Amino acid sequence: MERPGQLVQPGDTVTVTTRSRAIPAFRMLSDEPAPAAAVITPPHLEVRHHDLAVIVSRRPRRREIPVACDGDLAVEYLAR
């Protein structure tokens, strides 16, 4: 992954760059034996904290994607 917002497919792996692994926040994530309780991992992602990597295991279901607006109203507005 070279740019934010890049489309990923099931089976793709997203990792932190070698240069960024020295950042204290990333070092803390890779050194902790278990992730923080406040972090909820989406079910369609497999997180590997030690490797600072995320594997896309499948496409997310619609109900798993947080949406900040009413989808029906957006479709109605765009249909005009």
N, C-alpha and C positions, 0 to 999 in steps of 0.2 A: 504494500500500500504506500503510495507516494503522496496522496493528497486526501484531505478530509472530504467526506461525502462520496467516495468512490464506491461503486456498486459491488457488493460481494455476493458470492454464490455458495450454496452448501458445499462443504469440503475446503473452503478457503481458510487460510490462517493469517491472522493479523498479529504482528509482533511489534514490540517497542524497538526502535533503532538502537544499534550498539552505542552510539554517542549519547543517546538519551538515558541509557541504563544507569549512568552515573548520577542522575538527578535524585536527590534524597527521597522524594515521594515514591519513585519507582523502586528504589533500593528497599524501602520499608515494605512495599507490597511483596517483593520477591523473598524477603527474609522472614516474614511472618509465617508461622506454621499453618494458620487458618485465616481465611479472610475475615474482615470486620463484620460484625453481625448486622450493621446498618446497611451493608451493600447487598442488594438483591440482584442476583444474576438472572437475566432472562432465560427461560427454559430452552431456547433454540441456540444458546451459546455454551460452549464448553471452555471454561477458564482454566488456564494453567499458570498459577501465580508464580511458581518458581521460574518458569521460562518467560514470564511476562508476555504471554501469548493468549489469544482467543481463537477458537476454532468454531466456524459456523457449521453447526450440525444439521440444520434443516432451515427451510424458510419459515419465518414466524407466522403464526395464525393471526388473523385480523384482531381478535380480542386480546392478543398479547402485546399489541403495539399501543402505547399510551398516546391518546389523541386529545388535544386541548380544545377541540371544537366539535360541534355536532355535524357528523358526516352527511346526514340527509340535507341539512340546511346548506352546506357547501355545494352539494350537487345541484340543489335547486337554484342557488345563486349563479352557478356557472352555466346552467342550462338556459339562462335568459339570453 
